[in-house]
Amino acid sequence: MQEYASLLTFIALTGILAFSFYAVLIAGQLSLAQVGLASLAAFTSSLVVPADPLFGVIPPLIVGIVFGMAVGGLAAFVLGLPVIRLRGVFLAIATLAFAEMVRIFLINQSWTNGAQGLSFPKLVTPAIAWIALAVVAYWFWRMSGSRMGRAFAAIREDELAATSMGINVTRYRMTSFVIAGAVAGLYGVMFAHFTRFADPNEFSFQAAVDGLVTAVVGGTTMFLGPLFGSVFLSALPELQRTLGIDAGWIRPTISGVLLLLVILFLPGGLAGLIPRRKSASRLVEGADAVAALPPLPARGTGLLELHGLGKSYGGVRAVHGIDLAVAAGEVHGLIGPNGAGKTTLVNMVTGVTPPTAGTGTVLGVTLGGRTRAHRVARAGVARTFQQIKLFGRLSALENVLVGAYRITDDTLLRRLVFLPSARRKERGARAVASAQLVRVGLGEKAATAAGDLSYGDQRRLEIARALAAHPSLLVLDEPAAGMNHVEAERLSELIRSLAADGVAVLIIEHNVRMMLATCDRITVLNFGEVIAAGTPTEVARDPKVLEAYLGSEGDDADPAVAEDLAEAMEELVEVAEEAEAEAASVEAANTPNTAGAGTTDGPAEQNPEETR
Ligand SMILES: Nc1ncnc2c1ncn2[C@@H]1O[C@H](COP(=O)(O)OP(=O)(O)OP(=O)(O)O)[C@@H](O)[C@H]1O
């Protein structure tokens, strides 16, 4: 019986250690510092844990746990300051070095008794260990459905897309580091007070690998993962004993093979075998939540202004001397041959790439300097990407919910105590996301994983995700790529309806016909510079545009190609004239109703946090 009590406690303790790894893995980080943090917490707690209850009421173990978690969290924060920007294997190596440093430091201290180890009072029972594990699992369960949990998942799936939704990636990565440190501290204190004896060598590289394997085998995309991993791997030696196979190499071998199998065939770990609840991705009706969104800037308000903006990469001048202005309710097109600098320009506008020349402001945020993409996004700019950047393992609705990050509040604390307002807020966010998913025609596919959607659907999903941010300026980078004629036409209608709602749209697209029919104004780039700008008709008539697309001065060009292109351009002028005439007649019909639906005459929307 005693043996089983011990096994049960070890399962719980290993589960807690695995949760500490899980806490960083859910944000896409690989940290091996956890055992170092755990031993730091365990040994320092020996200095403060009293023999009797503190003030006569607080049990010594609680004092140790609170202290150990604080030490773990604080040490993780200090470690995070220099390493938080490292990625992948570099972060793993830096954190492993930290764990080794801690081990060597503790071995050389007299108060830890060095390698001989230190005795601890036995304060942890199996029940206490399982209660601690349940509390930790509860935290991660409630976190997974909150805005914070979604932000972690988004960072894990695609950092650039996450930051473009307004998520401060560095801050969240640090938060996950600190949470992981606190959980590691909890593990360290409980481990020492269960085994009654610990020496710094027990918190070695091998222990770090064990914890990591447990977390990864269990699964890193669902909160039950670490528990599964722990039950499975801790029970292995017991199974061995029951079967009478007593060889030390079996457990490491099996866990190694399992790790390999999980990485190759089961990216979600053992927990990934549990079917996901469809209800988590069910559409929610909620016209009131959509109606309660803040008003967009009044039509015609200047949202984007660029003066002489430029970007050089070493000797390569990707973009040079761009002057551009976009107002609320306007669809502004950017066209030009491959390599003209269009994507570089929108990357500067969205804060992804800092300019190297000129000035620019977007929704009150100055481009360059310390401005990052998440600040621009929070001011009201949402975007899609030339190379689709969805959160592949999340459902379509979950993707769009991340898009709604900017307009939703964090619900974690409320969710922890099951406050009804948490449900209400989550429902509101879901309603906004559902409305956008339906708007782009993907209502039926809400529960499908983004990675399983067709190419055209993925493009539409990216647009829905951007729209969920309720943006004042929507930046679309080649949204019609891979779409057929009918789909492109529908997209064009969607863009026009957004503009009618008062959204400004900056769009890059190679489908010139669609651009002429959709845009109010078009800027043409070639070799990083503006070569033409104006209404679709003006641009279509400009010979410089034809030359740019021809790729050479007319004389040198193949006459057949030149003739084809000239013909195409003539056709395009017709398309542009038709589109302009249509727009003029719609405007005339709407004249008494000057402001478009959904617009207001209020001041331009700005996020006070971002304009400080
Ligand atoms: N990170 C980089 N380092 C060096 N050069 C770059 C970088 N990014 C872009 N460039 C260069 O800047 C120029 C403009 O590229 P950009 O991708 O902005 O063009 P584009 O108009 O979007 O092209 P496409 O239509 O093919 O997407 C190209 O010559 C490209 O090689």
The ligand as a Tripos MOL2 file, in Angstrom:
@<TRIPOS>MOLECULE
LIG
   31    33     1     0     0
SMALL
NO_CHARGES

@<TRIPOS>ATOM
      1 N1         14.3990   41.1480  -46.2290 N.pl3     1 LIG1
      2 C1         14.8780   41.5580  -47.4000 C.ar      1 LIG1
      3 N2         16.1940   41.6340  -47.6100 N.ar      1 LIG1
      4 C2         16.6940   42.0680  -48.7960 C.ar      1 LIG1
      5 N3         15.9290   42.4630  -49.8280 N.ar      1 LIG1
      6 C3         14.6110   42.4080  -49.6860 C.ar      1 LIG1
      7 C4         14.0030   41.9670  -48.4770 C.ar      1 LIG1
      8 N4         12.6490   42.0350  -48.6120 N.ar      1 LIG1
      9 C5         12.4210   42.5020  -49.8670 C.ar      1 LIG1
     10 N5         13.5910   42.7100  -50.4900 N.ar      1 LIG1
     11 C6         13.7520   43.2200  -51.8580 C.3       1 LIG1
     12 O1         12.9330   44.3450  -51.9750 O.3       1 LIG1
     13 C7         12.3380   44.3990  -53.2430 C.3       1 LIG1
     14 C8         10.8410   44.5410  -53.1050 C.3       1 LIG1
     15 O2         10.3000   43.3200  -52.6190 O.3       1 LIG1
     16 P1          8.7570   43.1560  -52.2750 P.3       1 LIG1
     17 O3          8.5650   41.7700  -51.7900 O.co2     1 LIG1
     18 O4          8.3420   44.2580  -51.3940 O.co2     1 LIG1
     19 O5          8.0930   43.3210  -53.6910 O.3       1 LIG1
     20 P2          6.6050   43.0520  -54.1530 P.3       1 LIG1
     21 O6          6.1950   44.1820  -55.0060 O.co2     1 LIG1
     22 O7          5.7480   42.7610  -52.9770 O.co2     1 LIG1
     23 O8          6.7840   41.7470  -55.0200 O.3       1 LIG1
     24 P3          5.7380   40.5590  -55.2800 P.3       1 LIG1
     25 O9          4.6470   41.0840  -56.0980 O.co2     1 LIG1
     26 O10         6.5560   39.5290  -56.0050 O.co2     1 LIG1
     27 O11         5.3140   40.0860  -53.9370 O.co2     1 LIG1
     28 C9         12.7540   43.1440  -53.9860 C.3       1 LIG1
     29 O12        13.8370   43.4770  -54.8270 O.3       1 LIG1
     30 C10        13.1980   42.2270  -52.9020 C.3       1 LIG1
     31 O13        14.1990   41.3610  -53.3310 O.3       1 LIG1
@<TRIPOS>BOND
     1     1     2 1
     2     2     3 ar
     3     2     7 ar
     4     3     4 ar
     5     4     5 ar
     6     5     6 ar
     7     6     7 ar
     8     6    10 ar
     9     7     8 ar
    10     8     9 ar
    11     9    10 ar
    12    10    11 1
    13    11    12 1
    14    11    30 1
    15    12    13 1
    16    13    14 1
    17    13    28 1
    18    14    15 1
    19    15    16 1
    20    16    17 2
    21    16    18 1
    22    16    19 1
    23    19    20 1
    24    20    21 2
    25    20    22 1
    26    20    23 1
    27    23    24 1
    28    24    25 2
    29    24    26 1
    30    24    27 1
    31    28    29 1
    32    28    30 1
    33    30    31 1
@<TRIPOS>SUBSTRUCTURE
     1 LIG1         1 GROUP 0 **** ****
